[in-house]
Amino acid sequence: MTSAILIIYTGGTIGMKQDPVDGALRPFDFSQIQEEVPELKKFAVRIDSYTFDPLIDSSDVEPSLWTRLAGLIRNRYDEYDGFVILHGTDTMAYSASALSFMLEGLAKPVIFTGSQLPIGVPRTDGKENLISAVEIAAAKDADGHPMVPEVSICFDARLLRGNRTSKLSAEEFHAFRSINFPALAEAGVNIRYNRRVIRCPADWEQPLTVHTQLDTRVSILKIHPGITPEVMRIFLCAPEIRAVIIETYGSGNAISKPWFIDIIREAGALGKILLNVTQCNSGSVNMDLYATGKSLKEAGVVSGYDSTTEAALGKLFVLMGLSDDNAWVKTQLQEDLCGEISK
């Protein structure tokens, strides 16, 4: 039976083509995708497309896009074997992270991809990214199950878990890294799947549950030399804020001055959810290692372990949307819900 893949174009560089008259870059018609990328015709795959109207620039991505994407996948879930989402690179890791938590019980590939150069220019990386994403989305094992039934990012010959990925380069084709977790697959002469780390559902027939009720009352505070009590209090204690992601130094360390811990305690007393993630690209939070980390833990700060900021944000949005009970949210933050942390 021929696999069916839905390509969803939300916007971004990959969908641009140069106008032959004035040279301007304009979005091309994705219903003609196989004319633009004829290599796709070589796959025994039915490819359909859906284009968002209006298109959304990566810098303008908001949670409303994630809700639309999740709803579209839910509505078309039974029609397709996999989904390829074309997305701008600047916020791709945020979107992939959020979707990984919003699509509970996912048993089909949802692969984000894009490009650093438009698909309509000679040196584009877009064609290779798209071809690899479609091939992986359609791939099945000997039992007929999808090879990679999770939310991922396909970029520069690597398939990375969506909620383990960050964009680290604005110029290189190798723009995304998953430093704390290995690639799910690598595309060389053949596509090599890392079956050891790919998450598969315990029950392939389980229904997809889509969480679209998001609570976005989250601030992100990056600890830095010279930060003032006034700034701290705005980020942590404002009434509009329910949760704070605190980006700390190293393995979860922060300022040891009494005023800092006092404001942390003040925020905790107000019932705020405080989540500690490291500013470092690799490594994990360990608040039992140094005195400053222990002080944060004693003040009620929760460890984010080796979570990326992007994953922490999406996880908070979904969990807070599911419950008004902050104690329950804190408990769930410390659980590995869909491969986002190592414990």
Order of alpha helices (4+ residues) and beta strands (2+ residues): beta-beta-beta-alpha-beta-alpha-beta-alpha-beta-beta-alpha-beta-beta-beta-beta-beta-beta-beta-beta-alpha-beta-alpha-beta-alpha-beta-alpha-alpha
